[in-house]
Amino acid sequence: MKEKAAEVLALVEETVGGARMAAAYAALRGSKERVKEGKKKYLKLQAILDPEATARRKIKKGEKNKAQKKRKMDHLTAHKAKHVRAKA
């Protein structure tokens, strides 16, 4: 997959030109950063205006992270048990 991405990037850069490619990439990156900063400011403002909603959001996020860790550990232990049985 990484090779294909590099190949496509090289093809686009060759077709469009290095300078235009760099300018478009910089504009895209700047736009993405502005959106991220706007979201960050919005969340900080919401934390001040509605602390209960912020707490609910954090609790929900923590539960999602906990479930993800559980799934990961279940997968690893199942894979490890399978691998150990295959060796024996």
Buried (B, 14 or more C-beta within 10 A) or exposed (E): EEEEEEEEEEEEBEEEEEEEBEEEEEEEEEEEEEEEEEEEEEEEEEBEEEEEEBEEBEEEEEEEEEEEEEEEEEEEEEEEEEEEEEEE
